[in-house]
């Protein structure tokens, strides 16, 4: 795992009981969009803390590979990039599915309140698999792809030290000073795949389900679009190649942008085209604040 991602998920246990664990963590400024902490980052931390708590508190170890399969988060406030507390309470410890409640706190305030469902990701060939908007996007970035490291977007999205993120220029006309459909897609992967390739398989897809710039940018609506609620489904373990260098492809779309809020759907597939994760969030458009 890259240093940045590794530090983000390096928790310290500060309290523990029969059905709860409290962790101390820290969010660096790398995981901010403008001055605000990236919502998918907080979901990823919550999912990782819930998984650790389940293994820590279970008398019998859960089946190998047990991880978050659904995360539903309410964003009550935007934390600063600083130390946070993650309080995990296990509501159910089941043989197939377990449930944890996770609160991300800063100071005396709850910032994010999440319900994390833990179980076994799907495996094998699906009974049915429909086309996605990523069907015609190659498994790896095209030469004309726009990397955030090399674009003005990197001045707002500070994630480059932790991951490679490349946007499909055909779906991001705002970079050409134009407007277009509110949809964005691209490719991403952790910066340091060799350090711990498992980051591709367990934690990283949660973050990817909120990795796109807000789709309303293509409509000329700029600024912070605060997430109100975000629900993420982790469908399967991604195939990342024999050396862990495979890319995940993502697409962010919406069906309607209202005057005050919009929904945004993420679809994430691996290099084979298999569906890895999906999310839907409700966010406020910048002009509504």
C-alpha positions in Angstrom: 0.0 0.0 0.0 1.3 3.5 -0.7 2.6 5.5 2.1 -0.4 7.9 1.9 -3.0 5.1 1.8 -1.1 3.1 4.4 -1.0 6.0 6.8 -4.7 6.7 6.3 -5.7 3.2 7.4 -3.1 2.9 10.2 -5.5 3.0 13.1 -4.6 2.9 16.8 -7.1 1.2 19.2 -7.9 3.6 22.1 -10.8 1.7 23.7 -12.5 -1.7 23.4 -15.5 -3.6 24.9 -17.4 -6.7 24.1 -19.2 -5.2 21.1 -17.3 -2.0 20.3 -13.9 -0.7 19.3 -12.7 2.9 19.2 -9.9 3.8 16.9 -7.7 6.8 16.4 -6.8 7.8 12.8 -5.6 10.8 10.9 -6.5 12.3 7.5 -3.8 14.2 5.7 -4.4 17.1 3.4 -3.7 14.7 0.4 -7.3 13.4 0.9 -9.0 16.8 0.4 -11.0 18.3 -2.4 -10.2 22.0 -2.0 -10.1 22.5 1.8 -12.6 19.7 2.5 -11.9 16.1 3.3 -12.9 13.7 0.5 -16.1 11.8 1.3 -15.0 8.5 -0.2 -11.9 8.6 2.0 -14.0 8.7 5.1 -16.2 5.9 3.8 -13.0 3.8 3.1 -11.8 4.4 6.6 -15.1 3.5 8.1 -15.3 0.2 6.1 -11.7 -0.7 7.1 -12.4 0.0 10.8 -15.6 -2.1 10.7 -13.8 -5.0 9.1 -11.0 -4.9 11.7 -13.5 -4.6 14.6 -15.4 -7.7 13.3 -12.3 -9.8 13.3 -11.1 -8.4 16.6 -14.4 -9.0 18.5 -15.5 -12.3 17.0 -14.9 -15.5 19.1 -14.4 -17.4 15.8 -12.7 -15.7 13.0 -15.1 -14.7 10.1 -14.6 -16.6 6.8 -11.4 -15.5 5.0 -12.1 -12.6 2.7 -14.9 -11.1 4.8 -15.0 -7.4 4.1 -17.5 -4.5 3.6 -20.1 -5.3 1.0 -22.2 -2.2 1.6 -21.6 1.1 3.2 -24.3 3.7 3.8 -23.0 7.0 5.1 -24.7 10.2 6.3 -22.4 13.2 6.1 -23.3 15.5 9.1 -20.4 17.8 8.8 -17.1 18.2 7.0 -14.1 17.3 9.1 -10.7 19.0 8.9 -7.7 17.1 7.6 -6.5 16.1 11.0 -6.9 13.5 13.7 -10.2 11.7 13.8 -11.8 9.0 16.0 -13.7 6.1 14.6 -16.1 4.5 17.0 -17.3 1.1 15.8 -20.2 -0.9 17.4 -21.1 -4.3 16.1 -24.9 -4.6 15.8 -24.8 -8.1 14.5 -22.3 -10.9 14.2 -23.6 -13.5 11.8 -22.3 -16.5 9.9 -23.0 -14.9 6.6 -23.6 -11.2 7.1 -22.6 -8.9 9.9 -23.5 -5.3 10.6 -21.5 -2.5 12.2 -22.3 1.1 13.0 -19.4 3.5 12.6 -19.1 7.1 13.7 -16.3 9.3 12.5 -15.8 11.9 15.2 -13.7 15.0 15.4 -13.6 16.8 18.7 -17.0 16.2 20.3 -18.8 16.2 17.1 -20.0 13.3 14.9 -19.0 14.1 11.3 -20.0 10.9 9.4 -22.4 8.2 10.6 -22.2 4.9 8.6 -23.8 1.5 8.5 -21.4 -1.1 7.3 -22.6 -4.5 6.1 -19.8 -7.1 6.1 -19.8 -10.4 4.2 -18.3 -12.3 1.3 -18.0 -10.4 -2.0 -19.5 -12.1 -5.0 -17.5 -14.7 -7.0 -17.8 -16.6 -10.2 -19.6 -15.8 -13.3 -22.8 -13.8 -12.9 -26.2 -15.2 -14.0 -26.7 -11.9 -15.9 -24.5 -8.9 -16.6 -25.7 -5.9 -18.6 -23.7 -3.4 -20.4 -22.3 -0.3 -18.6 -21.2 3.1 -19.9 -17.6 1.8 -19.6 -17.9 -0.9 -22.3 -16.0 1.2 -24.9 -13.4 2.5 -22.5 -10.0 0.6 -22.8 -8.7 -1.2 -19.7 -5.8 1.3 -19.4 -5.5 5.0 -20.0 -5.4 6.2 -23.6 -2.5 8.6 -24.7 -4.9 11.6 -24.6 -6.1 10.8 -21.0 -5.8 13.7 -18.6 -3.8 12.9 -15.4 -4.6 15.0 -12.4 -0.9 15.3 -11.7 -0.5 17.3 -15.0 -3.7 19.4 -15.0 -5.1 22.4 -13.2 -7.6 19.9 -11.6 -4.7 18.8 -9.4 -4.8 22.2 -7.6 -8.3 21.3 -6.3 -8.1 17.5 -6.1 -5.1 16.7 -4.0 -5.2 12.9 -4.3 -2.2 12.5 -6.7 0.4 11.5 -4.1 -1.9 8.5 -3.2 -3.2 7.4 -6.6 -2.9 7.6 -10.3 -6.1 9.3 -11.6 -6.6 9.8 -15.4 -9.8 11.3 -16.9 -11.3 10.5 -20.3 -11.0 13.9 -22.0 -14.1 13.2 -24.2 -16.2 13.1 -21.0 -14.7 16.1 -19.4 -15.2 19.1 -21.8 -14.8 21.6 -19.0 -11.0 21.2 -19.4 -11.4 22.7 -22.9 -13.5 25.5 -21.6 -16.7 23.9 -22.9 -19.8 22.4 -21.3 -21.4 19.0 -21.9 -23.4 16.2 -20.4 -23.0 15.8 -16.6 -20.9 12.6 -16.9 -17.3 11.8 -16.2 -15.2 8.7 -16.5 -11.6 7.6 -16.3 -9.0 5.2 -14.8 -7.4 5.0 -11.3 -5.1 2.8 -9.3 -3.1 3.2 -6.0 0.3 4.9 -6.5 2.4 2.1 -5.0 0.8 -1.2 -6.1 3.9 -3.3 -5.1 3.9 -2.3 -1.5 0.6 -4.0 -0.7 -1.5 -5.1 -3.7 -4.4 -6.1 -1.4 -5.3 -2.4 -1.3 -6.7 -2.9 -4.8 -8.9 -5.8 -3.6 -10.3 -4.6 -0.2 -10.2 -0.9 0.6 -9.4 1.1 -2.5 -12.7 0.4 -4.5 -14.6 2.1 -1.7 -12.7 5.3 -2.3 -13.1 4.9 -6.1 -16.8 5.0 -5.7 -16.5 8.7 -4.9 -13.3 9.6 -6.9 -14.7 11.6 -9.8 -14.9 15.3 -9.8 -18.5 16.4 -9.4 -20.4 15.7 -12.7 -22.0 19.2 -12.4 -18.7 20.7 -13.4 -19.5 19.9 -17.0 -22.6 22.1 -16.6 -20.4 25.0 -15.5 -21.3 24.6 -11.8 -18.0 24.9 -9.9 -17.1 24.8 -6.3 -17.6 22.4 -3.4 -20.5 20.0 -3.9 -21.0 18.7 -0.3 -22.2 15.1 -0.1 -25.3 14.6 2.0 -25.6 10.8 1.8 -23.5 8.2 0.0 -24.3 4.5 -0.4 -21.6 2.1 -1.8 -21.9 -1.5 -2.8 -18.8 -3.7 -3.1 -19.7 -6.4 -5.5 -16.6 -8.4 -6.1 -12.8 -8.5 -5.6 -11.2 -6.8 -8.6 -8.7 -8.6 -10.9 -5.6 -6.5 -10.8 -3.2 -8.5 -12.9 -0.4 -10.7 -11.7 1.7 -7.8 -10.4 -1.1 -5.7 -9.0 -0.8 -3.0 -11.6 -4.2 -3.2 -13.1 -6.4 -0.2 -13.5 -9.9 0.3 -12.2 -12.2 2.1 -14.6 -15.0 4.4 -13.2 -17.9 6.4 -14.6 -19.9 9.0 -12.8 -23.3 9.8 -14.2 -26.6 11.5 -13.1 -30.2 11.4 -14.2 -31.1 14.9 -13.0 -29.4 18.0 -11.6 -31.9 20.0 -9.7 -31.8 23.6 -8.5 -30.5 22.7 -5.1 -29.3 19.1 -5.2 -28.3 16.3 -7.6 -27.7 12.5 -7.5 -24.5 11.0 -8.8 -23.9 7.3 -9.6 -20.5 5.7 -9.8 -19.9 2.4 -11.6 -16.5 0.7 -11.2 -15.1 -2.2 -13.2 -11.7 -3.9 -13.2 -9.4 -4.6 -16.1 -11.5 -7.6 -17.3 -14.7 -5.5 -17.3 -16.2 -7.2 -14.3 -18.4 -5.1 -12.1 -16.4 -4.3 -8.9 -18.5 -1.6 -7.1 -21.4 0.8 -7.4 -22.5 3.9 -5.5 -25.1 6.5 -5.4 -24.9 9.8 -3.6 -27.1 12.8 -2.9 -25.1 16.1 -3.0 -25.8 19.8 -3.0 -24.9 21.8 -6.1 -22.4 24.5 -5.5 -24.8 27.4 -6.3 -27.2 26.2 -3.7 -24.9 26.9 -0.7 
